[in-house]
Amino acid sequence: MSTPAAPAPPPHVPKMGQPCYLVTCVDGPGAAELRILHMATHFAHIERHWQRFITAGPVRAPGGGPITGSAFLVLGDTLEEVQALLAHDPYISCGMYASVEYRELTNAAGLFIGGKIWDDTEDFVRRIAGATG
């Protein structure tokens, strides 16, 4: 029996130029009914702006079960721009969520970006310290 080959290391890719925001939403009371009521217009909003989303989708407990919220990775030049875009999403404007939290996210590694943004550990330490590039 042969040992499987180790996967190739990820290639170095440039850091994305546009900021990305992780938006996490936790359902409030009555969310299941509101989700169904506003689903068609929510989908229309996402489809209209699909190129702004790296991904978007419902959140559940591990193993399945009912939807308990939503998560979005959204591209935007500013937090205010992303907040304005999502303010027009019917799921947010109807008050379905008990909380909506915005965080800026650096896409540092993975399939979406096609590799990793650091050359080596020292490079990443420089970035953490505030160096650009």
C-alpha positions as CSV (number, residue, x, y, z in Angstrom):
1,M,0.0,0.0,0.0
2,S,1.5,3.4,-1.0
3,T,1.3,6.5,1.0
4,P,-0.7,9.3,-0.7
5,A,1.4,12.2,-1.9
6,A,1.4,15.3,0.2
7,P,-0.6,18.2,-1.4
8,A,1.4,20.8,-3.2
9,P,2.0,23.9,-1.0
10,P,-0.3,26.9,-1.8
11,P,1.1,29.4,-4.3
12,H,1.8,33.0,-3.3
13,V,-0.9,35.4,-4.5
14,P,-1.2,39.1,-4.0
15,K,-3.4,40.4,-1.3
16,M,-6.8,41.5,-2.5
17,G,-7.0,45.2,-3.2
18,Q,-10.6,45.7,-2.0
19,P,-11.5,45.3,1.6
20,C,-13.7,42.3,2.5
21,Y,-16.2,42.3,5.4
22,L,-17.5,39.3,7.3
23,V,-21.1,40.0,8.3
24,T,-22.6,37.6,10.8
25,C,-26.4,37.7,11.6
26,V,-28.2,35.9,14.4
27,D,-31.9,35.3,14.0
28,G,-34.3,37.0,16.4
29,P,-37.8,35.9,17.5
30,G,-40.1,35.1,14.6
31,A,-37.2,34.8,12.2
32,A,-38.4,31.5,10.6
33,E,-41.6,33.2,9.5
34,L,-39.9,36.4,8.3
35,R,-37.3,34.3,6.4
36,I,-40.1,32.6,4.4
37,L,-42.0,35.9,3.9
38,H,-39.0,37.8,2.6
39,M,-37.1,35.0,0.8
40,A,-38.0,35.9,-2.8
41,T,-37.0,39.6,-2.3
42,H,-33.9,38.6,-0.3
43,F,-32.8,36.3,-3.1
44,A,-33.5,39.0,-5.7
45,H,-31.3,41.4,-3.7
46,I,-28.4,38.9,-3.5
47,E,-28.7,38.1,-7.2
48,R,-28.8,41.8,-8.2
49,H,-25.5,42.4,-6.2
50,W,-24.0,38.9,-6.5
51,Q,-20.6,40.2,-7.7
52,R,-20.2,42.0,-4.3
53,F,-20.4,38.7,-2.4
54,I,-17.6,36.3,-2.0
55,T,-20.2,34.0,-0.4
56,A,-23.5,34.4,1.4
57,G,-25.7,31.8,3.1
58,P,-27.7,30.5,6.0
59,V,-26.0,29.3,9.3
60,R,-27.1,26.3,11.3
61,A,-25.8,24.3,14.2
62,P,-23.3,21.6,13.3
63,G,-25.0,18.6,12.0
64,G,-28.0,20.4,10.6
65,G,-31.2,21.6,12.2
66,P,-33.1,24.9,11.6
67,I,-31.4,28.0,10.3
68,T,-30.2,30.2,13.1
69,G,-28.8,33.2,11.1
70,S,-26.8,34.2,8.1
71,A,-23.2,34.9,7.1
72,F,-21.9,37.1,4.3
73,L,-18.5,37.9,3.0
74,V,-18.9,41.2,1.2
75,L,-16.5,43.3,-0.9
76,G,-16.7,47.0,-0.4
77,D,-14.3,50.0,-0.2
78,T,-15.7,51.1,3.2
79,L,-17.7,49.7,6.0
80,E,-20.4,52.3,5.3
81,E,-20.7,51.1,1.7
82,V,-21.2,47.5,2.8
83,Q,-23.7,48.6,5.5
84,A,-25.6,50.6,2.9
85,L,-25.7,47.6,0.5
86,L,-27.0,45.2,3.2
87,A,-29.5,47.8,4.6
88,H,-31.4,47.2,1.4
89,D,-31.5,43.4,2.0
90,P,-35.1,42.5,3.0
91,Y,-33.8,40.1,5.7
92,I,-32.0,43.0,7.4
93,S,-34.5,45.7,6.7
94,C,-37.4,43.7,8.1
95,G,-35.7,43.3,11.5
96,M,-35.4,39.5,11.3
97,Y,-32.0,39.5,12.9
98,A,-31.4,40.0,16.7
99,S,-27.9,41.1,15.9
100,V,-25.8,42.0,12.8
101,E,-22.0,42.2,13.3
102,Y,-19.5,43.6,10.8
103,R,-15.8,42.7,10.8
104,E,-13.1,43.4,8.3
105,L,-11.5,40.2,7.0
106,T,-8.2,39.7,5.3
107,N,-8.5,36.9,2.8
108,A,-5.1,35.4,3.6
109,A,-5.3,31.8,2.3
110,G,-7.7,29.4,0.6
111,L,-9.3,28.2,-2.6
112,F,-11.2,31.5,-3.2
113,I,-8.0,33.5,-3.5
114,G,-6.0,30.7,-5.1
115,G,-3.2,30.3,-2.5
116,K,-1.8,32.4,0.3
117,I,-0.7,36.0,0.7
118,W,2.4,35.5,2.7
119,D,5.9,34.6,1.5
120,D,7.1,33.3,4.8
121,T,6.5,33.7,8.6
122,E,8.7,36.8,8.7
123,D,6.7,38.4,5.9
124,F,3.4,37.8,7.8
125,V,4.9,39.2,11.1
126,R,5.8,42.4,9.1
127,R,2.2,42.6,7.9
128,I,0.8,42.2,11.4
129,A,3.2,45.0,12.5
130,G,1.6,47.3,9.9
131,A,4.0,47.0,6.9
132,T,2.2,47.2,3.6
133,G,2.7,45.3,0.4
